Amino acid sequence: MRNLMTLDEENAWIEGVRRRPSPNCDDRPAGVAIDLLVVHGISLPPGEFGTPFVEAFFCNHLDRNAHPYFAEIAEARVSAHLFIQRSGALTQFVPFNRRAWHAGESAYCGRAQCNDFSVGIELEGADDVSYEGAQYGRLIEVARLLMDTWPGLSPQRIVGHCDIAPGRKTDPGPGFDWARVRAALG
């Protein structure tokens, strides 16, 4: 299936997608290629959808007084490259040629520091809640674009946060349908 998304290769932004640049990124190490896509799940407050708080969190504007949980996380400096809302709406926070701070302490196939060589995509959700069809459609569309751009990416190199930080992270959780994604990507 032909992908309709395009990438501004100079700056590594998806064209026509809402941009909300996050300061929570830096340069990738020289010579390190993107060859891993990490799927995350997030909702703020936990289990609540459709709020402005994920965007505020990734841009360091989370009001610690807006919810009791926010006092615990307001000072964290994290981001993802992309956020896919329940509706399938897509926001890009970090250009792909930069390192987003999404994985934390992590390792995959013996390589530590997954932020160095990965793209992080956050889906609005919770571990125990099924994700929406619109989110799968958008994730598959983005994954195709990224695989076309970076040959080291493949369906086998799409993993969950739980896979690179086992024991520390559980997302995207059992509500995520891996078989659906892998079948669509071949």
N, C-alpha and C positions, 0 to 999 in steps of 0.2 A: 504494500500500500504506500502510495506517495505521501510524503510529509508536506503539509502546507506551511509549517513554521519555518522561519528563516532566522539566521544568526548574523548579527553584525560582527563579523570576525575580528575587526580591528579592536573593538572593546569587549567582545564576548557577551553581549546582551541579546536576548531574544527580541526581535523586532516586533513592534506593535503590542508588547506586553507592558502592563503597569510596572513602573520602576520606582523603588523606594530605597535608595542607596543606604546601606548600613555601614557604620564605621567599624563594625566587628569583623574585619578581614585584614589580610596583609598579602604580600607577595608569596607566591609558591616558590619552593626552592628551585634554583636554576637546574634545568635539564630534567625535571620531574614531569612526566606525562600523566594526564588524567586517564585512569583505567579502572575506576570503581565508582558506582553510583550507590549512595546510601539513602534508603527510604526511612523517614522518621514519622512519628505521629505526635501532634501537639494540640492542646486546647488550653485556653486561659480564660477564666479559671478552669482547673481540671474538670473535664466533662461538659463544659459549656461551649457552644459553637456560635459563630456569627458575631463575635465581639471584636473590638478594635485592639485587643490587648496583645495578640501575637505580634502584630506589626509594631506596636509600641515597644515591646520587649526586644525585638531584633534591632530597633533603632535607638535603644537606651533612653526611652521616654516613658517607661512603665511607672505609673503612679503607685508607689508602695502602699498608699492608703486606700486604694480602690477596692482591695480585697485582702483578707488576712494572709492568704498564700503569697501574695506579691511581696510582702516584707522579706520573705525568705529568698526570693530570686531577683529582686529589683537591681541589685548591684552586679549580677552576672553579666558577662559580656559574651554573648553568643549570637549567631546568625546562621542562616542557611542560604544557599544560592536562590532557592525558590520556595514559595509557599503556595499550596493548592488548597483553596477553600472547599467546603462541602459542595458548593455549586459548580466547582470546576474552575472558578476564577483564579487567575494566576498572577502572582506578584513576584518580581525578581528583586532581590536585595543585594546580591553580590555578582559581579561579572564572573563568568566561568574561568577566566584566565587568572583570577585571584583566589586565594585560599580563604574560604568561609570558615568560621569557627563553630562547626556543627557537631563534630564527632567526639571531642574531648579525648580523654585517655582511651586509646583504641589500637587494635591491630587486626590485620587480615592477611591470611596466608603467610604468617611470619614477618610481615612488614608492620612496623609500629607507625604511629602518627598518621592515621588515615586522612586527616584534613589535607595533608600534603598532596595526595594523589586522587582525591575523590571530589565528587559533586554531591552536595547535600540537598535533598528535597524533603520538605516538611509537608505532610498531609494533615489537614485539620481533622482531628479525630482523637480517639482514645482506644487503648488496647482492647477493651471488651465491647467495642461498638463497631459494627460493620461500616466500611467506607462506602461512599456513594459511587454510582456508575459514572457520573461526570468526573469524579476524581481519577478513576481508573483511566478513562478516556484521555484526560489531560496528561496523566503520568506517562501513558504509553506514547502519546504524541511527542512529549519532551524526550523520552528515552530514545525514540527513533532519531530525533534530531541530534542528540548527543552522540549516539553510536555512529551516525553518518559523519560527524565532525571529528571524533576521537576514536581511531580504530582499535584502541586497547579496550574500549567498552564493548560488552556483549551481554546478552540476557543472563549468562552465567555469572557476570560480574555486577549484578544488581542485588544488593543485600539489604537487610534491615539493620537498624542501629543495634538491635539485640545480637546480631551476628559479629559485630566488631567490638562490642563492649559487653560480652556476656557476664551476667551476674550484677552488672551495674545498670544496664538499660534493658527494657523489655519491648520497646516500640519497634515497629508499628503494631505489634501484638497479634493475638489470634484472630482478631477481626479483619485482618488484611488477607486478601485472597491471592496468594503467590501464584497458584496454578493459573488463574485468569491472566495475570500479567505475563507470565512466561509463555503461555499459549499464544497470546496476541503478538508477542515479539518473535516467536518462532525459535 
